[in-house]
Amino acid sequence: MFRASALFRMPVFFFIAGFLASHAQNKKIGWIRRRLTQLCVPFLSTWILLVLPMQYFKVNVFGHGGYNPVHLWFLMDLALFSWVFSRPSVVEIINTLCAVAGAKTVLTSFLMLSGLLSASRYPVAHIDVDVWTSNFLQSPAVAIYYLGGMVVQKHADLLRLIRRKPVAWGGVVLFLIAFLVIESLQGYLLPQQHRLLKLAIAGASGVVAAGMCCSVMASAIAMHWRPRFLSRLSRASYSIYLLHLPVIGIAAPLLISNRLSVAGNFVMLAATSFGVSWLLHELLIRRFAVLHFLFNGVVPHSEPEQAQPAKA
């Protein structure tokens, strides 16, 4: 399941981040300063309060290997993209592109660039460097999805094009089928020596991921169902993202059992990680302003009191 979602989950996250960032830039003055605060403060807080203690205890107390918080690379790339693509000159270029190019031209270019940059990740991913350096070298390949989200938000005709329900739901089905074919070829059917073919499949994976970004966004906009629990979950999503891997690092040695299948251990760890992270947010982070700032980068605002009805 982890491998199956790897093709599109991070591109979709970056695409949504670019879409929302473009929307916020149009309405809020001083957005970039607040944005970098929301990204850098939780990054540093997680390192100091969680990562360093976990590394110490895992090495010196339990005698295990060190703890590597690989999920935090997302914040590093997001901070970089937020700064680069908020520069006035870059925004002007994007606005000019949206004003001149047609919707189908922009969509085709987005799919093609995603494929080319995704293909470029294949040789970079096999360089013998640490995971942080490897992720940094692959940053241009994921930047296209952040940029794609910005362009979709700014290009009115393109947004209308991907909002069409037949395009939305048909696109999801089409790209899921293509994803299953590509994933099976990449993971199971190709021998190691077929590097050129694997490079082509990596490029096709980028096109599939770009299509999934548009389809997921279109489907989300087309849906009118807005359950209340999703709103509450969205407020806890940042905390869950930061805490889920540390929770797995602590829980995995205690919970993994040889009596369960791989799927059983995965479901148990996923449920534990999500549940504990959400509880920590609800019981601690949400209730204390200092913790909320350290792990979300913003001070929570108290809900305004409801106005009392005037007495006759």
PAKOLZA-487673 format. One record per residue (C-alpha): x, y, z. Coordinates in steps of 0.1 Angstrom, whole numbers, plus 5000, padded with zeros to 4 digits. Example, Ala and Ser with C-alpha at 12.3 -4.5 7.8 and 13.67 -1.06 7.14 Angstrom:
512349555078;513749895071;
% end
This chain:
500050005000;502950235008;504550164975;501250194956;500550544970;504050664964;503350734928;500851014935;500551104972;503451354973;502651514939;499051564951;500151724983;502451964965;499752034939;497252124966;499852334985;500552534953;496852584946;496152704982;499252914982;498253094950;494853164965;496353304997;498853524979;496053694961;494253794994;496753825022;499554085026;502753955042;501753605033;505353475027;506553575061;503753395078;504153095055;507853055063;507053085100;504452805097;506952585080;510252655097;509152675133;507452325133;510452185115;512952305141;510652225170;510151865158;513951825154;514751965189;511851815209;511251485192;514051375168;517151445189;515751275221;514550975200;517950945184;519650955218;517350695234;517350455205;521150455203;522250485239;519350315258;517850065234;520949995214;519150035180;520050235150;519450605149;516150765141;515850935107;512851165103;512751145065;509151285063;510451635072;511951675037;508451785026;508652095048;512052185035;510952164999;507652345007;509552635023;511852654993;508952654968;506952904988;509853144988;510853094951;507353104936;506253404956;508953634941;507253914922;509153844890;508153474892;504453564899;504453804870;505753524846;503053294859;500353554854;501553624819;501553254811;497953224823;496853524803;498453414770;498253034769;495052844764;493752584789;494552274768;498052404760;498852464797;497452124807;499451944780;502552124790;502052034826;501651664818;504751664795;506951854820;505851624848;506851324827;510251464817;511151574853;509951254867;512251064843;515151284855;514551154891;515350794881;519150834877;519251084906;517450844930;520150584923;523150804933;524850674964;524150964988;522151005020;518351035018;518351415025;520751494997;518851264973;515551434981;517151774976;518451674942;515051554932;513351884943;512952014907;510951704898;508351774925;508452154921;506452114889;503451994909;503552294932;503852524902;500952324885;498752394914;499452764913;498752774875;495452584879;494252834905;495253134884;494053004850;490253044850;489652844818;491952564829;490152544863;486752524845;488152254823;489252024850;486152094871;483951914847;482551604864;483051364835;486651484832;487151454870;485751104876;486750964842;490251094848;490550924882;489550594867;491850634837;494850734857;494250464883;494250204856;497450344841;499050364875;498349994882;499849894848;502950114854;503450004889;503249634880;505749684852;508149884873;508049664903;507649314892;507949244855;511049424844;514549284850;517149514865;519149554832;516249724814;517250074826;516150254795;512650104797;512550184835;513450544826;510550564802;508250414829;509450674854;508450944829;505050784824;504650774862;505151154862;502351194837;500050974857;500851164889;500151504871;496851364859;495951234893;496651584907;494151734883;491551464888;491751474926;491451854926;488551844902;486751564922;487251764954;485752074939;482851884923;481851724956;479351914976;479451685006;481351865034;481251645065;482051835097;484651585109;486851665079;487052025090;488251915124;490651675109;492151945086;492952145117;494851855132;496551745099;499751935105;500251785140;499451435126;501951475098;504751585122;503951325149;503051015129;506550885121;507950945156;504950755170;505650465145;509350475156;508250415192;505350185186;506849955160;509249765182;506449715208;503649615185;504949435155;504249065159;505448765138;502048615144;500448875122;500748915084;502449205068;499049365061;497949305097;501049475111;500649765086;496949825096;497849805133;500650055130;498750285108;495750295132;498050345162;500050615145;496950805134;495050765167;497950855190;498951155168;495351285168;495051235206;498251425212;496951715191;493551725208;494751675243;498051885243;498852075211;495452225206;494952325242;498252505249;499252805228;502952745231;502752395218;500352505191;502852755179;505752515181;504052245161;501752455138;503652785135;500652995145;499053105177;495552975180;492853235180;490153215206;486653165191;484653485192;481853485217;478453475202;476553795205;473753785231;470253875219;469154225228;466654235256;463354405249;
% end
